[in-house]
Amino acid sequence: MALGSQAAALAGGIDALGAPTGIACDVEIVLHAWPHLPSASLSPAHLVEVAHRIEQALAEDCDGAVVAQGADTVEESAFVLDLLVPGSKPVVVTAAGAGPATTGDARGQLLTAMRVAGCREARDLGTLVLAGDRIHAARFAQRVRTGPSPELLSPLVGPIGTVVEGRPRFWVRVTRLPVLPFHGGPPRAVALLSWTMGEDGRRLGALPTLGYDGAVVEGMGAGYVPIEAVPPLCELAARMPVVLASRAPDGVVVARGGGTGMAEDEAGDTDLLRHGLIPAGCLTGLKARLLLGLALRGGAGHAAVAAAFSPYQ
């Protein structure tokens, strides 16, 4: 979608709001209504379908896309689209699925999102998330406050752009990472466990019997876990792909000289990455779960999953 003589594609639950006013009359807006669901009820399978519809629209005559939804899952929705929608055309996700009390604010946010999606500088940045006047890269955006006007931060890099006097301005450009193929259906089932003080890992053995195909573990700090949790984690990693992330908002887990996990000078040979866990890199546990679920489609194994996470190291 662009301001000027170009076309627009909007996907998401925005039909109740109608097309916002204040854009040039030669902009064509194509509305794709989505079933009215609270954002907490959206699933990755819904977003796989939205990604497919956006890809089809952008392959025709649309120059960008805006996805409007509630705020609760906006960071997850945006990341799924970032993983699946190919090409250079902008995709902008905004939490403009507001109720009647904030319809005016929602219309304004939609208009701003359209301006971002219609900005030539927004190309080749992957999916973007708009919150107020701040533009975030989907892989870094995190919601940090509840309420009808959610606040998003990108702890590792900050917002990459700002809308100033109606014009999007980009201060940072992020590298466009590889996308996964749309075909393959919805993501596979992946468990997400955040490690806490005193947790010994007794739940891990039950995950395969519960139907999970993979797991993401949010360790402490740079991916640390108590020493008694190392054996069950290593056993689980021998049965299914296990990704190690950090529970810290700006935590990073990467392989450095053999990996992270419990340091050898603290607990001996307990390096989790050396025992088969896959580092999440810059991804939070929420986003690592989505990438792992998508990477596991088609029966992919450990090597394919590790390759999918490699660009985030």
DRENROTI-697361 format. One record per residue (C-alpha): residue number from 0; y, z, x. Coordinates in steps of 0.5 Angstrom, whole numbers. Layout:
<recs>
<rec NUM <Y Z X>>
...
</recs>
This chain:
<recs>
<rec 0 <0 0 0>>
<rec 1 <7 -2 3>>
<rec 2 <14 -1 0>>
<rec 3 <17 -9 0>>
<rec 4 <13 -15 -2>>
<rec 5 <6 -12 -1>>
<rec 6 <0 -9 -5>>
<rec 7 <-2 -2 -6>>
<rec 8 <-9 2 -8>>
<rec 9 <-9 9 -10>>
<rec 10 <-16 12 -11>>
<rec 11 <-17 19 -14>>
<rec 12 <-15 23 -20>>
<rec 13 <-8 21 -21>>
<rec 14 <-8 17 -27>>
<rec 15 <-5 23 -31>>
<rec 16 <1 23 -27>>
<rec 17 <2 16 -28>>
<rec 18 <6 11 -23>>
<rec 19 <11 15 -20>>
<rec 20 <18 12 -20>>
<rec 21 <23 11 -14>>
<rec 22 <19 5 -11>>
<rec 23 <21 -2 -10>>
<rec 24 <20 -6 -16>>
<rec 25 <16 -11 -12>>
<rec 26 <11 -6 -10>>
<rec 27 <4 -7 -14>>
<rec 28 <0 -1 -15>>
<rec 29 <-7 -1 -17>>
<rec 30 <-9 5 -20>>
<rec 31 <-17 7 -19>>
<rec 32 <-18 13 -24>>
<rec 33 <-23 18 -22>>
<rec 34 <-26 23 -26>>
<rec 35 <-22 30 -27>>
<rec 36 <-26 35 -23>>
<rec 37 <-23 41 -20>>
<rec 38 <-22 40 -12>>
<rec 39 <-27 45 -11>>
<rec 40 <-32 41 -15>>
<rec 41 <-32 35 -11>>
<rec 42 <-38 33 -7>>
<rec 43 <-39 29 0>>
<rec 44 <-42 24 -5>>
<rec 45 <-36 23 -9>>
<rec 46 <-32 22 -3>>
<rec 47 <-37 17 0>>
<rec 48 <-36 13 -7>>
<rec 49 <-28 13 -6>>
<rec 50 <-29 11 1>>
<rec 51 <-33 5 -1>>
<rec 52 <-28 3 -6>>
<rec 53 <-22 4 -1>>
<rec 54 <-26 -1 4>>
<rec 55 <-27 -6 -2>>
<rec 56 <-19 -6 -4>>
<rec 57 <-17 -6 3>>
<rec 58 <-21 -12 5>>
<rec 59 <-18 -16 -1>>
<rec 60 <-10 -16 -1>>
<rec 61 <-8 -8 -1>>
<rec 62 <-5 -6 5>>
<rec 63 <-6 2 4>>
<rec 64 <-9 7 0>>
<rec 65 <-7 14 -3>>
<rec 66 <-12 19 -5>>
<rec 67 <-9 24 -9>>
<rec 68 <-13 31 -11>>
<rec 69 <-13 38 -11>>
<rec 70 <-11 42 -5>>
<rec 71 <-18 46 -5>>
<rec 72 <-22 41 -1>>
<rec 73 <-16 36 2>>
<rec 74 <-18 37 9>>
<rec 75 <-25 36 8>>
<rec 76 <-24 30 3>>
<rec 77 <-19 27 8>>
<rec 78 <-24 28 14>>
<rec 79 <-30 24 10>>
<rec 80 <-25 18 9>>
<rec 81 <-23 18 16>>
<rec 82 <-31 18 18>>
<rec 83 <-32 12 13>>
<rec 84 <-26 7 12>>
<rec 85 <-26 2 17>>
<rec 86 <-20 -2 20>>
<rec 87 <-13 -1 21>>
<rec 88 <-10 0 14>>
<rec 89 <-7 7 13>>
<rec 90 <-10 12 8>>
<rec 91 <-6 18 6>>
<rec 92 <-9 24 3>>
<rec 93 <-5 28 -1>>
<rec 94 <-6 35 -5>>
<rec 95 <-2 32 -11>>
<rec 96 <-7 33 -16>>
<rec 97 <-2 39 -19>>
<rec 98 <-2 42 -26>>
<rec 99 <3 40 -31>>
<rec 100 <8 46 -29>>
<rec 101 <8 42 -22>>
<rec 102 <8 35 -25>>
<rec 103 <15 33 -22>>
<rec 104 <13 36 -15>>
<rec 105 <7 32 -15>>
<rec 106 <10 25 -17>>
<rec 107 <15 27 -11>>
<rec 108 <9 28 -7>>
<rec 109 <6 21 -9>>
<rec 110 <12 17 -8>>
<rec 111 <12 20 -1>>
<rec 112 <5 19 1>>
<rec 113 <6 12 -2>>
<rec 114 <12 11 3>>
<rec 115 <7 14 9>>
<rec 116 <2 9 7>>
<rec 117 <7 3 7>>
<rec 118 <9 5 14>>
<rec 119 <7 0 19>>
<rec 120 <7 5 24>>
<rec 121 <2 9 20>>
<rec 122 <-3 3 22>>
<rec 123 <-9 5 27>>
<rec 124 <-9 12 26>>
<rec 125 <-15 13 21>>
<rec 126 <-14 17 15>>
<rec 127 <-8 22 15>>
<rec 128 <-6 28 11>>
<rec 129 <1 29 7>>
<rec 130 <3 36 6>>
<rec 131 <10 37 4>>
<rec 132 <14 32 9>>
<rec 133 <9 33 15>>
<rec 134 <4 28 17>>
<rec 135 <-3 31 20>>
<rec 136 <-9 27 23>>
<rec 137 <-15 28 18>>
<rec 138 <-19 31 24>>
<rec 139 <-14 36 26>>
<rec 140 <-11 38 19>>
<rec 141 <-13 45 16>>
<rec 142 <-11 49 10>>
<rec 143 <-8 56 12>>
<rec 144 <-5 58 5>>
<rec 145 <-7 58 -2>>
<rec 146 <-3 57 -8>>
<rec 147 <0 50 -12>>
<rec 148 <4 48 -5>>
<rec 149 <-1 49 0>>
<rec 150 <1 49 7>>
<rec 151 <-3 45 12>>
<rec 152 <-3 46 20>>
<rec 153 <-6 42 26>>
<rec 154 <-7 48 31>>
<rec 155 <-10 44 36>>
<rec 156 <-4 38 36>>
<rec 157 <1 40 30>>
<rec 158 <3 35 25>>
<rec 159 <3 28 28>>
<rec 160 <9 26 24>>
<rec 161 <15 28 19>>
<rec 162 <18 24 13>>
<rec 163 <25 25 14>>
<rec 164 <30 22 9>>
<rec 165 <25 18 6>>
<rec 166 <23 15 12>>
<rec 167 <16 17 16>>
<rec 168 <17 18 23>>
<rec 169 <11 19 28>>
<rec 170 <12 23 34>>
<rec 171 <5 23 36>>
<rec 172 <-1 18 36>>
<rec 173 <-8 20 36>>
<rec 174 <-14 15 38>>
<rec 175 <-17 12 32>>
<rec 176 <-25 14 33>>
<rec 177 <-31 10 31>>
<rec 178 <-33 10 24>>
<rec 179 <-40 11 21>>
<rec 180 <-43 5 16>>
<rec 181 <-42 6 9>>
<rec 182 <-49 5 7>>
<rec 183 <-54 10 8>>
<rec 184 <-52 14 1>>
<rec 185 <-49 21 1>>
<rec 186 <-49 26 7>>
<rec 187 <-56 30 8>>
<rec 188 <-56 37 7>>
<rec 189 <-53 41 12>>
<rec 190 <-52 49 13>>
<rec 191 <-46 52 15>>
<rec 192 <-47 59 19>>
<rec 193 <-41 63 21>>
<rec 194 <-43 68 26>>
<rec 195 <-41 75 25>>
<rec 196 <-41 82 29>>
<rec 197 <-49 84 29>>
<rec 198 <-52 78 26>>
<rec 199 <-59 77 29>>
<rec 200 <-61 70 27>>
<rec 201 <-66 72 22>>
<rec 202 <-64 67 17>>
<rec 203 <-65 61 21>>
<rec 204 <-72 61 20>>
<rec 205 <-71 60 13>>
<rec 206 <-67 54 13>>
<rec 207 <-72 48 14>>
<rec 208 <-76 51 8>>
<rec 209 <-70 51 4>>
<rec 210 <-69 43 5>>
<rec 211 <-64 43 10>>
<rec 212 <-64 37 15>>
<rec 213 <-59 40 20>>
<rec 214 <-55 46 21>>
<rec 215 <-48 48 24>>
<rec 216 <-47 55 27>>
<rec 217 <-40 57 28>>
<rec 218 <-40 62 34>>
<rec 219 <-35 67 37>>
<rec 220 <-30 64 42>>
<rec 221 <-32 58 45>>
<rec 222 <-39 58 42>>
<rec 223 <-42 65 44>>
<rec 224 <-47 69 40>>
<rec 225 <-51 75 41>>
<rec 226 <-56 75 46>>
<rec 227 <-62 77 41>>
<rec 228 <-59 71 37>>
<rec 229 <-61 66 42>>
<rec 230 <-68 65 41>>
<rec 231 <-68 64 34>>
<rec 232 <-63 59 35>>
<rec 233 <-66 55 40>>
<rec 234 <-73 55 36>>
<rec 235 <-69 52 30>>
<rec 236 <-66 47 35>>
<rec 237 <-73 44 36>>
<rec 238 <-74 43 29>>
<rec 239 <-67 40 27>>
<rec 240 <-61 38 30>>
<rec 241 <-56 44 31>>
<rec 242 <-49 43 32>>
<rec 243 <-45 49 36>>
<rec 244 <-38 50 33>>
<rec 245 <-33 55 34>>
<rec 246 <-30 60 28>>
<rec 247 <-23 60 31>>
<rec 248 <-18 56 28>>
<rec 249 <-17 52 34>>
<rec 250 <-23 53 38>>
<rec 251 <-26 48 42>>
<rec 252 <-34 47 44>>
<rec 253 <-35 42 49>>
<rec 254 <-40 41 55>>
<rec 255 <-37 43 61>>
<rec 256 <-42 43 67>>
<rec 257 <-48 45 63>>
<rec 258 <-45 47 57>>
<rec 259 <-42 53 53>>
<rec 260 <-46 59 49>>
<rec 261 <-47 65 52>>
<rec 262 <-45 65 59>>
<rec 263 <-50 66 65>>
<rec 264 <-47 72 68>>
<rec 265 <-47 76 61>>
<rec 266 <-54 74 59>>
<rec 267 <-58 70 64>>
<rec 268 <-61 64 62>>
<rec 269 <-58 63 55>>
<rec 270 <-54 57 55>>
<rec 271 <-54 54 48>>
<rec 272 <-52 47 49>>
<rec 273 <-58 47 55>>
<rec 274 <-63 49 50>>
<rec 275 <-61 43 45>>
<rec 276 <-55 45 41>>
<rec 277 <-50 40 40>>
<rec 278 <-43 41 42>>
<rec 279 <-38 40 36>>
<rec 280 <-32 39 41>>
<rec 281 <-25 39 37>>
<rec 282 <-28 40 30>>
<rec 283 <-28 46 26>>
<rec 284 <-35 48 23>>
<rec 285 <-33 45 16>>
<rec 286 <-32 38 19>>
<rec 287 <-38 38 24>>
<rec 288 <-42 40 17>>
<rec 289 <-39 33 14>>
<rec 290 <-40 29 21>>
<rec 291 <-47 32 22>>
<rec 292 <-49 30 14>>
<rec 293 <-47 23 15>>
<rec 294 <-50 22 22>>
<rec 295 <-57 24 19>>
<rec 296 <-57 19 14>>
<rec 297 <-63 14 15>>
<rec 298 <-67 19 18>>
<rec 299 <-63 19 25>>
<rec 300 <-65 24 30>>
<rec 301 <-62 29 36>>
<rec 302 <-60 23 40>>
<rec 303 <-56 19 34>>
<rec 304 <-53 26 32>>
<rec 305 <-51 27 39>>
<rec 306 <-48 20 40>>
<rec 307 <-44 21 33>>
<rec 308 <-41 28 36>>
<rec 309 <-39 25 43>>
<rec 310 <-32 22 41>>
<rec 311 <-30 29 39>>
<rec 312 <-31 32 46>>
</recs>
